[in-house]
Amino acid sequence: MKIIVLGSGTSLPHPTRSSSGFWLETASRSILLDCSPSAIHRMAEEGCDWANLDAIWISHFHLDHCGGLAPYLFGIKHAPDTSGRTKPLKIVGPPGLAEYLHAIDNAGKYELLDQRFPVEIIELPQFEPIQLMPELTLVSLKTPHTRESHAIRIDDGGSTVVFTADTGPTDTLATFAAGVDLFIIECSFIRNKPVEKHLELAEAMYIIRKAKPKRAMLTHLYPEWDNIDLDTEVRQYSPPCEITKAADGLRLEI
């Protein structure tokens, strides 16, 4: 697998961090993890094959995680790059995803799902694994952020990735991400977090230590993370693996 960080930040405008988006590529497939408003342009900036994207995962319905979905569908409906596309696009997310998309579609009469190729909406309750494609298995876990928030675990038969998206503290994430090759975990704040349903560093490190992944990446970083030396901060928590601070444009091989 290959991961390209499209957006490592939050909803706050920031000069170098756009909001949530991760391009995940296997040997023959691609999936976008969250689709913020900025992610659709960041795909182009990073040279991702956005016209042939196989699937999109939406973690929850906050706009910095899903606000680019409708514009992406609107764009590819008329783009010359997709004029010859026939393979389906699968949009996967928590229960309520279809209602969310249809509400936007009806508001503007965009006919977003009426594309030149099939568009399939898949609502994925937790603990119900699906074979999204022959070599790609997805399973989700409900997380404490919004009513519909879910983390996702992706297995391509050789590598595994867990992406928490936004979450508050929960021990179940450690079990869900146990031993994965890459654990992408939100870490909004360094310490003294102002809200309960996000993570600060000590909480993220507690979950990472319990999960024991091969590698972890901290994301959803508020501006207070600017100019913070990650190695200095995490050293006190005895990290069990390499810890990376996400940055827009960062590329990882898994």
Secondary structure, 3 states (H helix, E strand, C coil): CEEEEEECCCCCCCCCCCCCEEEEECCCCEEEECCCCCHHHHHHHCCCCHHHCCEEECCCCCHHHHCCHHHHHHHHHHCHHHCCCCCCEEEEECCCHHHHHHHHHHHHCCCCCCCCCCEEEEECCCCCCEEEECCEEEEEEECCCCCCCEEEEEECCCCEEEECCCCCCCCHHHHHCCCCCEEEEECCECCCCCCCCCCEHHHHHHHHHHHCCCEEEEECCCHHHCCCCHHHHHHCCCCCCEEEECCCCCEEEC
